[in-house]
Amino acid sequence: MPKRILLAGLAGALLGLLPQAQADSARPAALAADIRWTAYGVPHIRATDERGLGFGIGYAYARDNACLLADEIVTARGERSRYFGAEGESSAQVGNLASDVFFTWLNRPESVEAFRKVQSTEVTQLLEGYAAGFNRFLREASADTTSCLGQPWLKPIDSADLVRLTRRLLVEGGVGQFAQAVVAAAPPGAANAALTGAEGFRLAEQRRERFRLERGSNAVAVGAERSASGHALLLANPHFPWQGAMRFYQLHLSIPGKLDVMGAALPGLPVVNIGFNRHLAWTHTVDTSSHFTLYRLELDPQNPLHYRLDGRWQPLEKRVVKVQVRGADGQLQTVEHTLYESVYGPLLVWPGKLDWSAGEAYALRDANLDNTRVLQQWYSINQARDVADLRHRVESLQGIPWVNTLAADEHGDVLYLNQSVVPNLTPGQLQACAIPALVAEGLPALQGNLGRCGWSRDPAAAQPGIQPATQLPALVRRDFVQNSNDSAWMTNPAAPLEGFSPLASRQDQPLGLRARFALQALQGKGRIDEPLLQRLVTGNHVYAADLVLPDLLELCRRLQDAALSPACGSLAKWDRSANLDAGPGLVYFQRFMARFDALEGAWKVPFDPARPLQTPSGIALDKPEVAKQVREALLAASEEVNKQGAGKRWGELQVSSAAQPPIPIPGGDGHLGIYNAMQSVPHGDHLEVVSGSSYIQLVSFTAEGPQAKGLLAFSQASEPRSPHHADQTRLFSRQAWSPLPFTEAQIDADPGLQVLRLAQ
């Protein structure tokens, strides 16, 4: 029999639930959950209803991450300056005061209440139970379990706090990327921009550019026709931040007879976002769709607080936001800040790009501000029975905010959905209303002085102003579907998805190198098995090297340049991987490609929409100007690397400092076609991982049900004293994936099983 450890540290925790206490069961607890922890601290939470299930989720999450969640709730409540002062910044690298102004506006009481009151009974109970479970743990927390114990911002929460967190996550694909710009909006002569500052805008621009990379993902679903076993497979490899509001957490949720689902959830969410149940497995990748539009407002020359709409001047609405700020002396003072809103949404200022002048200003409309269906959407997905049922649930609710959905089921079918919340604008509207200069910069901007440029209403859509499901990409296959943050177009090259609104999906665009790498492995008629899918991630192959390195080494041979000798020698010895033992050639190549990507006309074979899997490729060395620029790029990269020291292996450079000594981390820049995409930043003499592969699952369907393996790359607990603070990170360093126990037999077989029966 496996060893069981009954955790009874809480007075009364077992009453009414242990077999020997059945005499008390005539008075059932208002909240009750059974939590079983298996290897690596993964909780399996079982309850008889949603309130009890939420209770168990909140308790288990708080045991590992109470301080993380409390800190993010402070952000979502707009209270960072109250507790930490105005000078610090949030986990999203937004200054505390600017963050507080933005979230006080976003999560004003009427908006939070409007979201809460339309939730289903199930979701309401999940949220209430989660808050109760979190608060229950706080009453028992000690300095050993909770590093921030005693801090004034670690305090009980309620379901409204979880709604605030949810709304924060909703706008990640829209107005949340422009928080500083919303706070900076002010008519000419005012000084709101000072709250953000030039450095704040620089960081905001970098963060916006990184959004799809840091919150990217890979996904492959293989159907019965291509699977070596004849059963479907699903690989989920989301790339998400390793800290903060989007750090995943593993869990298994069950309500007997109703729900049995395992996977990972974002902080504060009482549902599984990516996972599997008895019948199917699913995952998500950040999509390329637009979830907002900008509107250029024509202002009254006599009054910059009025804008023209269909020939009439409309007043901007002023909204005064009040934020409490703790000074250096510890005293609180109230700071007032004015934001401005139009019929479309908040105004914003981005110096040099979206300016508020005497004649014009810009407003933003975010489709997810009206998406109250998101939690119900994921709870519904958790209960789906096959890909057809999953598709129906997603297309009916339309609650997915900014991701694609890929799935595989026990019948051997696989599914791709680009079904997120997308503004509904007809081709005629886009043609007549778009502002080409901003569209060229990746900003979907429209004329705001004409009502006909507003979003069109379709009665088939779940929300006014968004595209109905019938107009969005979907594909069901029995061979494969895949996505690595590209548009829907080449989900499966045998069935291109074409003809959709450019706000939803674009075709005839170059594919990202991660997608090309995966498609190279998936194309053809050969059978696909688990080891092949796992190697996509663990092989850490640098696909860009296949396209560029042969010509780069040829240039080295031609030049015989002493200044390039260290770089050329390292590149020649490099194995084209980002494994831990990869030599300095990887670093030289990274720095070179950062410059090569900026060169015009440098590809030997330019992109050809008719050959998207093969192009672009090669270096146009036959062009003297290109050869000269490539030499200069390699020389600059070489000088940069040599200055920093070029002798280290990759595993000595890229690390996680979650433990000491630091843990070496494989993988690298996804732009280079490294499927195991990792983002790391300079920190002293090393590169510290900040985002990348997070929750990984590989699910195989068999006659006995789903068999899953994977890991959580940054581990379950953000608490430094937890035994699960870095245990899976060491596993990830070794590229070893662990079985994910799902059935009762698998859970009971865990040698370190811990059980807690929780009630109040």
N, C-alpha and C positions, 0 to 999 in steps of 0.2 A: 504493500500500500504506500502511496506517496505520503511524504511528510506534510502535515497540515499544522499551521500555526494560527491559533485563534487569537486575534487582536482584541483585547478587552480593556484597553486603556481608558475607556469612557464610562463613567458611572451610568449604569442603566442602558448601555448600548445594546445589550443582548436581551433585555427583558421583552417578553412577548414573542420572541422569534426563535430562541433556542428550543430544541425539542423538549428539554426538561422544564421549560417554562410555559408549556402549552396551556396550563391552567389560566394564564393571564390573557390568552388569545381572545377571550370574549370581549375584550376592550382593545380592538385593533389600533395600532399607532396611526396617527394622521400622516406620518411620513415614515416610510420603511424601504430599505434597500439592502440587498446582499451584494457585497463587493468581494471578489476573489482576485488576488494579484498573482500573475504568473511571472515567468522570467522577464527581467529587465523592467519590472515595475508596471506591467500593463494591466490595468483594471478591467475585469469582466463584471459588469454591473447588471443586476437583475432586480426587477421590481414588478409589482402587480398592476401598476398604473403609471401614467406619465409624471405625476407629481413625485412619486417615489423614485422613479428613474432619474429625474432631474436632481433630486436630493442626493442620490449616489454619485452622479456626475460631478456636481459642485464640490462635494466632499473630497472625492478622489483627486480632482484637479487642484484643489487648494492644498492638499498634502504635498504636492510637488511644485506648485507654482503660485502660491498665494500672493507673494510680493509682486510677481510679474503682473498678475491680473489686477491687483489693487493699483499699481502704477498706471496701467493702461486705462483703468476706470477714472483715475484722476485726470488723465488726458481727455477722455471722452466727456467728462463733466465740465471741462474748461477751468480746472482748478490747479494747474501746475504752478502758476505764479503765487498762488496762495500758500502752497506748502514748500516750494523750492526756490521761490524768488523769480524775478523776470529774466535773469541772465542765462539760465540753463537752457536745455532743449529736450524735446521729447525723443522717444525711440525712433521717430520718423525724421529726426534732424531738423525739426522746426523749432524756432525759438519759443520759449515758454509763453511769453506774452502774446505773440502772434497766434500760437496754437490755441491759447485760451479764448481769444477773441473769436477765432474761427469756430471752435467747437461749442462755445456758448451760443453762437448764432445757429449752427447746424442743429444742435440738440436743445433748442428752446422748448420749454415745457409743453406747449401746444403741439409741437411736432412729435415729441416722444409719446404723448398721450394719444394722438391720432394713430400712430403706429400700433400702440398697445391694444387699443380697443377693437381693432379689426382682426386680431389674431384668433385662430381657432382655439377651442377649449383645450385641445391637446397641447398646442404650443404654449398657451398661457400657463398650463400646469407644469410643463417642462421648465419654463423660465422661473416660475415661483419656486419650484423644487430646487433648481440649481442654486438660486440665491440662498435658500434655507440651508442647503448642504454646505455651501461655502462658509456661511456664518457659523454653522455648527463646528466646523473645523477650527475657526478662529477662536472659539471659546476654549479649545483644548490645546492650541498651538503653544510651543515652547521655543526658546532660543535655538534649540537644536534642530527644530523642523522649519523654522520661519525666521530668516535672517533679518527681516525688517520689523520684527516684533517690537512693539512699543512706539513705533512711529505714528504720528497723528493721522496719517493718510491711510493706514491699514485699519479699516473699520468695516462694520457690517454693510452689506450691499442689499439692493432690492431688484426686482425684475426690471424696473425702469433703467437701472444702470446697465443691465444686459442689453436692453433695447438701444441705449446710447452706443454701446460697443458695436452692435449690429449695424447701426446707421453709419458708424465710422467706416466699417468694412465695406458697406455698400458703395460708398462714394470713392473708393480707391481707384476706380477706373474712370473717374470724372472730376468733379469739383474738388475732391480731396487732393488731386495733383496740383491744384491751383490755390491752396490755402493761403500762402503768402500773398498771392496776387489779389485775392478777395479782400484780405485785410488791408492791403496797400491802396485800394481804390479810393480816390478822392478827386474832387474837381480841381482844375488848375489853381495853383497857389496854396493848396492845402498840403499837409505834411504826413499823410498816412503812410507813405512809402518808407518813412524813417523807422517804422515798426518792424519792417522786414530788412531793409538795408541791402546794399549791393551784394554782400556775401550771402545773405539769405536767398536772394534771387539766383545767384550762381549755383548754390546747393540745390535749390528747387529745380533748376533746369537740368542739372545732372540727375536728380532723382526721377524726374519725368522721363528722361531718356533711358534710365535703367529699369523703368517700371516693368516692361515685358520680359526683361532679362532676369531681374531679381524675383519677379513673380511669374516666371515662365513655367515651362514644364515639357516633358516628353511623355508620350502615351502611345502604346501599340495594343490593338485588340486583334487577335488572330482567330479566325473562324474554323469550323470543322473541315473545310475543304483544303486548308493549308497546314493545319496543325498535325504534327507527327503522331499525336495520340488519337486524332479524330475528334477530340473535344476542344472547346474554346480555351484560349489563354488571354490574360490581360496583364500588361506591364504598366504600372503607374509610377512615374518618376517626376513628381512636382518639384520645382525649384522655388523655394520660398525663403524668407529671412530666417536666420538662426536665432534671433532675439525679437522681442516686442510683440505687437498685436497680431502678427501673422505667423507665429511659431506654432506649428502643429503639435498635437497631443494624441497618442494612441489610446484607443478604448474599444470596448465591446459592450454593446447595449442589448438587453433583451427584456421583453414583456411576454411571458409565455402565451402562445397562441396568437400573438399579434406582431411581434418584432423580434428579430434576431440578426444583428448587423455588427460588423467589426470594421475598424479602419482608423481614421484620424479626423480630428476636429480642430478648428481654430479656437483661440481663447475666448471663453464666455459663451460659446455656442453649444446648446444641448442636443446636438445632432451629429451624425457622421457626415463629413463633407466628401471624403474619398474613402471607398472601402468595398466591402462585398457582403452578401448574405448567402443564404442557401442556394439561391437560384441564379444570381448574376453578380458580376463585379463591375465597378465603374470608376472612372477618374475624370479629372478636368485638366485643361491647359488654358492659360490666359489667351484670350482670342485677340484678333486684330480689328474687331469691329469698333465702331464709334459708339460711345454711350452718352455722348453729350454733343451739343453744337454751340458754337459761339455766334453771337449776333452783334453786328456793328450798328450802333445807335447813332442817328443823326441828331445832334443837339441844337437847341435854340441858341443862336448867337448872342441873344440878350440874357440868357439864363441857362448856364450849363447843367442845371438840375431838371431840365425839361427835355424830352426827346420826342421826335415825330413818329407817329404811327398812323398810317393811312391818312395822312394830311392833317392830323390833329396833334397838338402838343400835349404830351402826357407828363405829369410830374413823377420824378423818381421818388420812391418811398425811402425815407430815412429810417434806419433801425439803429437805435442806440444800445450798445452792448456794454454791460458793466462787469468788470473783472476785479477781483481782489488780488492785491499784490503785496507780498511780504518784503519789507525793506531790510536793509542791512542791520537795522536796530531791532528787527523782529516784529515790528509793528505792521499792521495791515492798513492799507489805504485802498480806496476804490478808484479805479481808472475807468473812465468812460471813453468809448470809441464808437464812431459812427460808420456804419456800413450802408451801402446803397443798393436798392433792388429795383428792377424793371419788371414788366410783365413776363419776361423770359426767365428771370432769375437774377442772381447777384451780379453787380458790376465788378470788374477786376482790372488791375493795372499791372502790366509787365513791361518795365521800361525798355523802350526801343523796339518793342514787338506789339504790345497791346496798350497803347497810351490813351489817356483821357486828356483830350485837347479841348480847345474852345469849340470845335466843330463836331467832334465824334468821341465816342467811348465804346466799350465792349461789355457785353453781358454774357453769361453762360447759363444754358439750360441743361440740367443733368437728368437723364431718364430715370436713374435709380433713386432720386429723391422721392419719387412716388411709388417705389417698389416696396410694398408692405408684405409681399408674398414670399420673401426669400426663405424664412425659417420653415414655413409650411412646405415650401418646395423641397428642401432637403429632407424633411421628415417624411415626405411622400416618397422621394427617391429611395430612402432607406427601406421601404416596404415593397418596392417593385418586384415583380415575379419573373419577368423576362425583359428583353430589350424592347419588345413591342409595348409592353406595359409601361416601361420606363419612358419611352418616347411619348406615349399618351399623357403621362403625368407631367412631363416637362412642357409639352406643347399646350396643355390645358391651362396650367398655372402661369407659365411664363415668368417664373420668379428667379431664374438664374441671372446674376448681375453682370459678370464680365468674363465668363469662361466658356470654353467648349466642353462638351461632354462626350466621352468615349466609353463604350461598355461591351461586355461579352456575357453570354448566358449559357446555361446548361444544355440548351438545344443546339449550340454551335453557331448561333447568329452573333454578329458584331454590329455595332452602331456608332455612327458619328453624328453629333448634333452641334450646329453653330446657332444654338437657340438661347440667346441672351437678350437683354433689354436694349433695343436699338431704336433710335429715332426714326419715325416714318416720314420720309420725304420722297416724293415721286421723282422720276428722272427729269420731268419738266421743271419741278421746283429747284432741283440741284443745278440744272443748266442755267436757269434764270436768276437764281439767288446767290450762288456761290461767289466767294471772294477769292479769285485764283491765287493771288500772292500768298495768302495765309494757308490755303489748301495745299500749296506746294511745300509748305513747311510742316505738313502733317496736322494742321489745325482745321477742323471742319467748320469754317466760318461762313456766315450767311448775312445778307442784308436784313437789318432789323427794322427798317422803316416801312415795310410792306407786310400787312397781315397775311398775305398769300404765301409768304416765306416761312410761316409757322408750321409746326408739325401737323401732319394730316391725321384725322381720326378714322380708324377703321373699326366697325362694330365687331369684327372677329378677333380683335386684339384684347388681351386681358387688361390693358391699361390704356387710357386715352393718349394718343400721340406716339405709340410705339408700333413697330411692324408686327403684323400677325404672324403666327408660326408658319403659315403656309407660304410666306414669302422668304423664309430663312432656310439656309442649307441643312439638309439631312441626308444621310446615306446609310442603308442597311446592306450588309454584305455577308458572305460566308467564306471569303478569303482573308482579307485584312482591312483595317483602317488604321491610320496613324496621324499624329499631329505633334509638331514641335514649335508651336506659336507662330505658324504661318497661317495664311487665309485658308478657307475651306477648299480651294481650287484643287490641290494635288493630294487630298486625303487618301485617295487611291487612284493612281494614274490611269487605271483601266476604266474609271468612271469619273472624269473630271467634273467638278461642281462649278458651273459657269452661269452667267447671266443674272447675277444677283445685284442688288443695290451696292454701290461702292462703300456705303456706310456699314454694310454687313460683311461683305467679302469681295476682294479684288482678285481678278485673274490676270494671267500674263505678267506676273511679277516674279523677280528672282526668289527662289526658295532659300531659306536659311540653311546653313551648312549642316546643322543637326538633322534636319529633315532629309537632306540629300544622303547623309551617311546612313540613316535608318532605311530609307527606300532602297539604297544599294543592297542592303542585306535582305530586304523583304521581297524584292522583285524576283521574277522567275517562277519556276514551277516546283522548286524544291520544298521539302517539308520544313516547318519551323517548329522548334522545340524550346523547352525552358532554357537550356544552356545557351542557345543562341540569343534569346532575349536578354538573359542576364549579362552576357558578354557585351551587349551594346553599352551597358553602363559600366561594368567593372573593367572592360578592356581599356578605357580611358584613351582611346585612339584619337589623335588630332587629325581630323579629316582634311583640314585646310592644307596640311603638309603634303597630302597626296596631290593636291592641285597645283602647288606652288614650289615645293622644295626641289624637285628635280631641276627646274629651270634656274632656281636660285643657286644651286650647287654648280650648275653649268657656268653661270656668271662668275662664280668664285674661280673656277678653273681657267676661264678666259683672262681674268684680271691679274691673277697671281699678285694680289695687293697685300703687302706686309701688314698694313693697318687693319686689314680684314681677316688676317690669318687666324686669330683666336676664334672669331665668330664662325668662319667657314669650317675650321677644324671641328668645332663643337657641333655644328649643324650636320656635318658628315657622319659623326659618330652617333648622333641622336636616333633613337628608335621610333620616333614619331608618336610618342605616347606622353600622357601626363600622369604616369604611374609614379609611385613614391621614389623609385630608383632612377627616374628620368634624369639625364645629365643636363648640363647648362645649355645645351642646344635648344631646349624648350623655352628658356627665358629669352635667349637671343631671338628665337622665332616669334614669340609673343610681341616683343618690342618692335621687331621688323614689321609684322603684320599690322600693328597699330598705325604705322606710317604708310604701308602699301595700300591699305583700304582707302586712303585719302587721295591716291593718285588717279588722275584722269586717263582713260584709255590704256591702262596698264595690262589688261587681260589679253592674252594671246587669242583666246576664243571668247568673244563677248557673249553676254546673255542672249539666248535665243528662246522665245516663248514656245517654239516647237520642240525644243530639247531642254526642258527645265531641269532634268535630273543630271545632265552632263555639263551644263554651262552656267556661269562662266568658268574658265579654267586656263591654266598656264600663264606665263609672263611673256609679254611681247618684246622679247630681247632683240628681235630684228629691227625694232624702232630705236634708233640711237638715243633719242630724247628719253624714252622709257628706260633704257639700259642705264643711262646717266642718273635718272631719278631713283632707280632701284638701288644703284650703288650708294647714292647719298643716304637713302633710307636705311640701308644695312650698316653703313658707317655710323650714322647717328645712333642707331640701336646698339651697335657694338660699344660705342663710347659710353652710352648710358649704363649698359650692363657692367662694363669693366670698372666704371667709377664706383658701382655699388658692390662689386665683388662677384666674380662669375664662377667660383669653384664649387658651389653647393649643389647637392642633389635636390630635386623638387620636394622631396619629403622633409628636407631640412629647412626649406623656405616657407612652404605653405602649411600652416598649422592651425589648430584650435587650442586656445589657452584655457579651455574649460578644466583642464587638469594639469598637474605638474609632474614630470616634465610635459611640455606641450605635446599634443597628439598630432602626428603628421597626417595630412589630409590629401588624398588623391583627387584628380580631376582638375579642371581649369576653365578658361573663358569659353562660354558657349558660342561666341561669335566665330571661334576657330573650328567649330564643328565637333567640339568635345561633348559627347552626349551627357556625361556626368559633369554638367555645367556647374562650376563653383566660382563665386565671386569673393575675392580677398583683397584687403587693402593694406598698404604699408603700415607697419607697427614696429618701430625699433629696427631690429636686424632681420625681421621676418615679415611674412604676409599673413594677416589674420583673416580667417574665413568669416564672412558676414552673411552670406546667403548661398543658396545652391540646393543640391539634392537634399531633400528633407525626409518626408515619409515615402518609403519605397515599398511597393507590394507587387508580387508576381503571383497571380492566382491561376490555378489550373483546375478545370472541372473534370471530375472523374465519375465513374459509376457510383462511388461512395460519397459524392458531394465535392465541395470545393477544397482544394489543398493550397495553402498559401504560405509564402515565406517573404521576408523583407526585414525592414528595420526603420528606426527613426534616427537619422544621422546625427542629430545633436542631442539625443537622449531625452528621456521623459521629463526630467526635473531641472528647472532653472536654479533650484536651491543648491548652493555649493556643498552643503553637508550631506545631501541625499546620496545614498549608494547608487542611485540611478541618474546622477548628474552627468556622468561621462561614460557609462558602461557601453552604451550602444555606439558612442563615438569611436571608441577603441575598436568595436566590431566593424564599423564603417571604414576605419583606417586599414583594416585587414581585408576589406572587400568581401566580408563573410556575411551572408544573409541568414537570419534565424527563422525557424518555423513559427508560424503565427497560429497558436492553438485556438480553435474555433468550436469544435464539438465538445460535448460534456466529457467524453473519454479523453480527449486531448488535454483539456483543462485539468481534469483530475490526475492525469499522469505527470503533471509538472512536479518535480521533486522539491521545489521550494514554495509550493502553494501556500498562500496566506489568505485567510478568510476573515471577513468582518461582517457581522450582521448588525446593521445600523438602524436605529429607530428613535423617533421622538414624537 
